[in-house]
Amino acid sequence: MLKDAINEWLRTNHFDEKLNETRLISSWEKVTGKLIARHTENLFIKNRELFVKVDSSALKHELSYMKTKLLKKLNKAAGVVVIDEIRFL
């Protein structure tokens, strides 16, 4: 009952979206692994797109091949569909 009230309050005030985005970004290292996570930074979500700064052009190229798989795994880790696209910068 209290849980339902809190969830409804979160939805009404659109905090649930931010929580889901935070959950997704927090799962980046778990989904990609420590090696990739060490070479990425400044993750943020805007308009259902995840932006990731990559410090290596070779890694950026590799990640672009893995984009669809990463998209599915990240949304699964968040528990809901949070993003529709990933952009590597």
LINWONOR-V8536 format. One record per residue. N is the residue number from 1. OMEGA is omega as a letter, one per 20 degrees, with the letter a starting at -180 (* if undefined). NEAR is the number of other ideal C-beta (glycine too) atoms within 12 Angstrom. Layout:
((N & OMEGA & NEAR) (N & OMEGA & NEAR))
//
This chain:
((1 & r & 7) (2 & r & 8) (3 & r & 9) (4 & r & 10) (5 & r & 11) (6 & r & 15) (7 & r & 15) (8 & r & 14) (9 & r & 15) (10 & r & 17) (11 & a & 17) (12 & a & 12) (13 & r & 13) (14 & r & 12) (15 & a & 16) (16 & r & 21) (17 & r & 22) (18 & r & 18) (19 & r & 23) (20 & r & 27) (21 & r & 31) (22 & r & 19) (23 & a & 24) (24 & a & 37) (25 & r & 30) (26 & a & 20) (27 & a & 26) (28 & a & 36) (29 & r & 21) (30 & a & 19) (31 & a & 30) (32 & a & 31) (33 & a & 18) (34 & a & 12) (35 & r & 13) (36 & a & 26) (37 & r & 23) (38 & a & 15) (39 & r & 23) (40 & a & 31) (41 & r & 20) (42 & r & 16) (43 & r & 31) (44 & a & 22) (45 & r & 30) (46 & r & 15) (47 & r & 14) (48 & r & 22) (49 & r & 22) (50 & r & 36) (51 & a & 23) (52 & r & 36) (53 & a & 19) (54 & a & 28) (55 & a & 18) (56 & r & 17) (57 & r & 13) (58 & r & 14) (59 & r & 25) (60 & r & 22) (61 & r & 13) (62 & a & 20) (63 & r & 33) (64 & r & 21) (65 & a & 14) (66 & a & 23) (67 & a & 24) (68 & r & 16) (69 & r & 17) (70 & r & 33) (71 & r & 28) (72 & a & 19) (73 & r & 23) (74 & r & 38) (75 & r & 27) (76 & r & 19) (77 & r & 25) (78 & r & 30) (79 & r & 16) (80 & r & 18) (81 & a & 18) (82 & a & 33) (83 & r & 36) (84 & a & 19) (85 & r & 22) (86 & r & 37) (87 & r & 25) (88 & a & 31) (89 & * & 20))
//
